[in-house]
Amino acid sequence: MRPVQSKPMTARLADIAAQAGVSEATVSRVLNGKPGVAAATRESVLAALDVLGYERPVRLRQRSAGLVGLITPELENPIFPALAQVIGQGLTRQGYTPVLATQTPGGSTEDELTEMLVERSVSGIIFVSGLHADTTADMTRYDKLRGQGVPFVLVDGFSPKVQAPFISPDDRAAMRLAVTHLISLGHTRIGLALGPKRFVPVVRKIEGFVRAMQDHFGLTPEQIESEFVQHSLYTLEGGQAATSALLDRGCTAIVCASDMMALGAIRAARQRGLSVPREVSVVGFDDSPLIAFTDPPLTTIRKPVTAMGQAAVRALLEEIGGTPAPHSEFVFMPELVVRGSTASVPVREPGVTARS
């Protein structure tokens, strides 16, 4: 039998050059560690190597500047892997090695994962949707961490009791975008499906939703919260349960606090024989990967994941470098992405009359 021949280097150079958008000569210079190549070009070639699955030559492997922990609540919601990828790439470009630590039901807690990372002498930690977002949680755990000399940044959530950089989307503005869009389609009975009220993003979404409904329909906050707001879990099943309750109250449009909940909302409508969007409109939140390919494609509020992830990395590196970022909240504006799950209000609607 003839030995299997490996792929010729010329073909590899061509592949890498095409992927990086540079010449084969430039690829050769990078792979051989020769000078005269711009840093951005070199990074493009290294990224092309990684994308195509080629192993980097030993001389090009960066020595890690240290470990950085990233703690997320779970990975079932695709927005968390998307955010982890942005943060991981940002850290890697700066020479750090990201260590992903994920909480699981019945598994390690945030405190246990934090302790594990500290024991491994991480240079810093980024917390995503952690206990800092829970208004009932004890925030002294973060004071303890700062006392240990570990820099950290907190994403999605805010507490005035914690001295650290916070990175958040503008949840209030997100709800105003969603409600305004649905009102422009003629909807007046608009429901809000979201998670438990103890979480900061939930409180802020309710505030934005109530203000938008007040401005257009003149209802009291108490009326809006009792009739048009339904709490549940941040899952598909949670969205389904919350939507069922809101449909019972005559809602023709549902704003959901996550794309996963929105998929549950669509399921709840269809179980009743209702068409989405012809009879019920649904708006999600996050613009998770692949959500544009659902049936129907989901109208959603796009969370600025890239900007938030990059900001979290910058803030942490400033903390690590000894020039701390301001201990305040950096808020990023979301974007309404209109697709196929929202449409004009059904002809027959037992509606609330808008103020003239």
Disulfide bonds with the S-S distance in Angstrom:
none
